[in-house]
């Protein structure tokens, strides 16, 4: 089984640093970086807003726990958003590529 993991970063440079490390370490097969998103959230009792960069990370069930720990260690946020969604279906050739890339 594969997962799409989402996290956000303060700046594109932070996102690129995280992406390169987790792909190099084979914790992720691919990371899409989506710059300039607007986030609205509650933090310490206040409504906050900020510009962030979204990372869309593809990984396997076997690598998920290590990936989450690694993102947390690399992240600048005290409590980073790390959400994992199961990939239930996809192009078979792409899913095969994911599997091979994570070996």
Residue pairs with C-beta under 8 A, 6 or more apart in sequence:
1 60
1 61
1 86
1 87
2 58
2 59
2 60
2 61
2 86
2 87
2 90
2 95
2 98
2 99
3 58
3 59
3 60
3 61
3 64
3 84
3 85
3 86
3 87
4 56
4 57
4 58
4 84
4 85
4 87
5 28
5 55
5 56
5 57
5 58
5 59
5 64
5 67
5 68
5 71
5 82
5 83
5 84
5 85
6 54
6 55
6 56
6 57
6 81
6 82
6 83
6 85
7 18
7 54
7 55
7 57
7 71
7 75
7 80
7 81
7 82
7 83
8 37
8 39
8 52
8 53
8 54
8 55
8 80
8 81
9 15
9 18
9 52
9 53
9 55
9 75
9 76
10 50
10 52
10 53
10 76
10 77
11 53
12 33
12 35
12 53
14 53
14 75
14 76
15 33
15 35
15 53
15 54
15 55
16 33
17 74
18 31
18 55
18 71
18 74
18 75
19 28
19 31
19 33
19 55
19 57
21 70
21 74
22 28
22 31
22 57
22 67
22 70
22 71
22 74
23 29
23 30
23 31
25 70
26 63
26 101
26 102
26 103
27 59
27 63
27 66
27 67
27 70
28 57
28 58
28 59
28 63
28 67
28 102
29 58
29 59
29 97
29 98
29 101
29 102
30 57
30 58
30 98
30 101
31 55
31 56
31 57
31 58
32 55
32 56
33 53
33 54
33 55
33 56
34 53
34 54
34 55
34 56
35 53
36 51
36 53
37 51
37 52
37 53
37 54
38 49
38 50
38 51
38 52
39 49
39 50
39 51
39 52
40 47
40 48
40 49
41 47
41 48
41 49
42 48
57 67
57 71
58 87
58 98
59 67
59 102
60 98
60 99
60 102
62 102
63 102
64 84
68 82
68 84
71 80
71 82
72 80
72 82
87 95
